């Protein structure tokens, strides 16, 4: 994430927004509840992301006092690249840490857990 100039919290905000259905807006409260950050911390993260042009704040149709957070096209592109890099790093770490048989066992266990959660 450092090579993309993203903090852990910024990365989580962008991945959360990316996962939302188009046009992907969320309230700051939804975001800080999702990624477990304080409202003050979220304000700082959102300000930084907005200054970088990775998110935009838009007015809410349902509540004029509230502003929604939406990922920009530049933010969507950046987070796709950052996520790919994180995935590759995780794959590399696992391949160096576990033999193939254990990686396959771990994959099977995680898929079983995911099926039960869904």
MORAVEN-V602311 format. One record per residue. N is the residue number from 1. RES is the residue in three letters. SS is DSSP state (2 for helix, 1 for strand, 0 for the rest). BURIAL is + if it has 24 or more other C-alpha atoms within 12 Angstrom, else -. D_FIRST is the distance of its C-alpha to the first C-alpha in whole Angstrom. Layout:
n = <N;N>
res = <RES;RES>
ss = <SS;SS>
burial = <BURIAL;BURIAL>
d_first = <D_FIRST;D_FIRST>
//
This chain:
n = <1;2;3;4;5;6;7;8;9;10;11;12;13;14;15;16;17;18;19;20;21;22;23;24;25;26;27;28;29;30;31;32;33;34;35;36;37;38;39;40;41;42;43;44;45;46;47;48;49;50;51;52;53;54;55;56;57;58;59;60;61;62;63;64;65;66;67;68;69;70;71;72;73;74;75;76;77;78;79;80;81;82;83;84;85;86;87;88;89;90;91;92;93;94;95;96;97;98;99;100;101;102;103;104;105;106;107;108;109;110;111;112;113;114;115;116;117;118>
res = <UNK;UNK;UNK;UNK;UNK;UNK;UNK;UNK;UNK;UNK;UNK;UNK;UNK;UNK;UNK;UNK;UNK;UNK;UNK;UNK;UNK;UNK;UNK;UNK;UNK;UNK;UNK;UNK;UNK;UNK;UNK;UNK;UNK;UNK;UNK;UNK;UNK;UNK;UNK;UNK;UNK;UNK;UNK;UNK;UNK;UNK;UNK;UNK;UNK;UNK;UNK;UNK;UNK;UNK;UNK;UNK;UNK;UNK;UNK;UNK;UNK;UNK;UNK;UNK;UNK;UNK;UNK;UNK;UNK;UNK;UNK;UNK;UNK;UNK;UNK;UNK;UNK;UNK;UNK;UNK;UNK;UNK;UNK;UNK;UNK;UNK;UNK;UNK;UNK;UNK;UNK;UNK;UNK;UNK;UNK;UNK;UNK;UNK;UNK;UNK;UNK;UNK;UNK;UNK;UNK;UNK;UNK;UNK;UNK;UNK;UNK;UNK;UNK;UNK;UNK;UNK;UNK;UNK>
ss = <0;2;2;2;0;0;0;2;2;2;2;2;2;2;2;2;2;2;2;0;0;0;0;0;0;1;1;2;2;2;2;2;2;2;2;0;0;0;2;2;2;2;2;2;2;2;2;2;2;2;2;0;0;0;1;1;1;1;1;0;0;0;0;0;0;0;1;1;1;1;1;0;2;2;2;2;2;2;2;2;2;2;2;2;2;2;2;2;2;2;2;2;2;2;2;2;2;0;0;2;2;2;2;2;2;2;2;2;2;2;2;2;2;2;2;2;2;0>
burial = <+;-;-;-;-;+;-;-;+;+;+;+;+;+;+;+;+;+;-;-;-;-;-;+;+;+;+;+;+;-;+;+;-;-;+;-;-;-;-;-;-;+;-;-;+;+;-;-;+;+;-;-;-;+;+;+;+;+;-;-;-;-;-;-;-;-;-;+;+;+;+;+;-;-;+;+;-;+;+;-;-;+;+;-;-;-;-;-;-;-;-;-;-;-;-;-;-;-;-;-;-;-;-;-;-;-;-;-;-;-;-;-;-;-;-;-;-;->
d_first = <0;4;5;5;6;5;7;7;10;9;7;11;13;12;12;15;17;16;18;21;24;24;24;22;23;23;24;22;24;23;19;20;22;19;16;19;18;21;22;22;18;18;20;18;15;17;18;15;14;18;18;15;17;15;17;21;23;26;30;31;34;35;34;35;33;30;27;25;21;20;17;18;18;16;14;15;14;10;10;12;10;6;8;10;8;7;11;12;10;12;15;15;15;18;20;20;21;23;26;27;29;27;24;27;28;25;24;28;27;24;26;29;27;26;29;31;28;29>
//
